[in-house]
Amino acid sequence: MTNVSRLYSEKPVSAEVNDAMNALCDEVGAALKKAKDAGVPQGLVVAIMAGCFHEETARMLIIRDNNAGS
């Protein structure tokens, strides 16, 4: 996925986090290529990924809200 830019926060990340992000990007890229090669409709791929992003965002907001009262 050489044509994809990753955005990080201004805070430095550890080598472990950086390695995990690199692995994640590689795995997502490989999965997308496999789906494309198998003929999975692009709209379906986008819908599945959007659902995953929505679910993860909801989890993060719940964690944030639960920690707000601490």
RARA-V34516 format. One record per residue. RES is the residue in three letters. SS is DSSP state (H for helix, E for strand, L for the rest). Layout:
((RES | SS) (RES | SS))
This chain:
((MET | L) (THR | L) (ASN | L) (VAL | L) (SER | L) (ARG | L) (LEU | L) (TYR | L) (SER | L) (GLU | L) (LYS | L) (PRO | L) (VAL | L) (SER | L) (ALA | H) (GLU | H) (VAL | H) (ASN | H) (ASP | H) (ALA | H) (MET | H) (ASN | H) (ALA | H) (LEU | H) (CYS | H) (ASP | H) (GLU | H) (VAL | H) (GLY | H) (ALA | H) (ALA | H) (LEU | H) (LYS | H) (LYS | H) (ALA | H) (LYS | H) (ASP | H) (ALA | L) (GLY | L) (VAL | L) (PRO | L) (GLN | H) (GLY | H) (LEU | H) (VAL | H) (VAL | H) (ALA | H) (ILE | H) (MET | H) (ALA | H) (GLY | H) (CYS | H) (PHE | H) (HIS | H) (GLU | H) (GLU | H) (THR | H) (ALA | H) (ARG | H) (MET | H) (LEU | H) (ILE | H) (ILE | H) (ARG | H) (ASP | H) (ASN | H) (ASN | H) (ALA | H) (GLY | L) (SER | L))
